[in-house]
Each structure stands twice: as structure tokens, then as C-alpha cells.
């Protein structure tokens, strides 16, 4: 194989590295949230982190018990207020040359799964009058 052909081969190790870095960032952010005194982040869980291949940006996915779109907006605002501090903590606890920018997004997969389950089960999510 020529030198030029090798250069265009996909680097399968890059996917493993970004997954490891994402999991490390997820753990650090989740642990750091316990130290933040903000009621909006009280019942929030970090469900995952997706890191770009070049490690410039990390999308932090979160969910909460309330799980409403209005609540998600409040939580995202809280995360944005604390983003620089969380990024500094991630930078201090990792050996990365460059700490990725942290972007926070609500994880709607669970909410969507519950909605689909209700639709397939034939219920619309309202209370059953016989059980009240």
C-alpha cells in the first residue's frame, strides 16, 4: 500500500478515543453537578456525552424527572451559566491538550419512548377514572 493510500484510511482508534473521552467527561460533569448550588439542576442526570473527533466540542445530554420542554429550557440555561466552571473542572481532571467546549442538550429519547409506548398500548397518558 502506498503512503498516500494509508493517509486516507479511516482511523478506527479515533472512535474509541472519543468514546472514552466522552465517558470521562460525563462522569466528571455528573460528579461536579453535586457541588453546584442551583435548584434547577437538583433532579438532573447526565445521560451521555458525544465528543467531536477533533475534541473541540462535547455535547452533554441530560434528562430530568420533570421532563418538560419548559423545564429543559430552564435546565439548559442553568448549565449555560455554569458551563465555564464545568469546563475548567473537566480541564483540571483530564490530560487533554485542549478542553472541549461543553454544549448542553436535553435527551428526549426516554420521553419519546414513553410516548410511543403509550400510543402502542392504546392509552393517551390520562388518568384512568376507575382507579381514582
ZAKE-404984 format. One record per residue (C-alpha): residue in three letters; x, z, y. Coordinates in steps of 0.1 Angstrom, whole numbers, plus 2048, in hexadecimal, padded with zeros to 3 digits. Example, Ala and Ser with C-alpha at 12.3 -4.5 7.8 and 13.67 -1.06 7.14 Angstrom:
! ZAKE-404984
ALA87B84E7D3
SER8898477F5
This chain:
! ZAKE-404984
UNK800800800
UNK80E7F7822
UNK81481083D
UNK7F8801852
UNK7DF803835
UNK7E6828831
UNK7DE82F855
UNK7BA824851
UNK7B2838832
UNK79A854838
UNK7A9877839
UNK79488B820
UNK7A68AB829
UNK7988A984D
UNK7758B0840
UNK7818CF82D
UNK7948DB84C
UNK7768D8863
UNK7608EA84A
UNK779906848
UNK77C90986D
UNK756907871
UNK751924858
UNK76C93886A
UNK75C93388C
UNK73A93B87D
UNK74795C870
UNK759965891
UNK73A95D8A7
UNK723970890
UNK73998F890
UNK73E98C8B6
UNK71998B8BD
UNK7169AF8B1
UNK72C9B98CE
UNK7189A68E8
UNK6FE9BC8FB
UNK6E39A28FF
UNK6C09A88F2
UNK6BA9828EF
UNK6D49818D3
UNK6C799F8C0
UNK6B698E8A3
UNK6CB96E8A3
UNK6DF961885
UNK6FA946886
UNK6F092E86A
UNK70D91686C
UNK728905881
UNK7308E0881
UNK7538D888F
UNK75D8B689C
UNK7798A5889
UNK7908A98A7
UNK7878CE8AB
UNK77C8C98CF
UNK7588D48CB
UNK7468EC8B3
UNK7208EC8B1
UNK71490F8A8
UNK6F290E897
UNK6DC92E89B
UNK6BA93A890
UNK6A5959899
UNK68896C88B
UNK6719618A7
UNK67A93D8A2
UNK66692E8BE
UNK6729128D5
UNK66F9298F4
UNK6839438E2
UNK69D92A8D7
UNK6A29208FC
UNK6A7945906
UNK6C094A8EA
UNK6D29298F3
UNK6D4936917
UNK6E295790B
UNK6FC9458F6
UNK70692F913
UNK70B94E929
UNK72295D90E
UNK73393C903
UNK753941916
UNK758964908
UNK7509588E5
UNK76893B8E8
UNK7839538F3
UNK77D9698D5
UNK77E94B8BE
UNK79F9408CE
UNK7AD9638CA
UNK7A49668A5
UNK7AE943899
UNK7CF931898
UNK7C19118A6
UNK7D68FE8BF
UNK7B68F78D3
UNK79690C8D2
UNK7788F68CF
UNK75C8F68EA
UNK73F9098DC
UNK71C8F98DE
UNK6FE90C8D3
UNK6E08FC8C3
UNK6C190A8B1
UNK6C090488C
UNK69C8F7886
UNK6A18EF861
UNK69190F855
UNK67390B86D
UNK66E8E7862
UNK6708F183D
UNK65590C842
UNK63F8F3854
UNK6428DA838
UNK63B8F581F
UNK61B8FE831
UNK6118DA833
UNK6178D480E
UNK6068F4805
UNK5E78EB818
UNK5E9908831
UNK5EB904856
UNK5FD92585C
UNK5DF937869
UNK5D395885B
UNK5BC95883D
UNK59B969848
UNK595977825
UNK5B698B826
UNK5B099B848
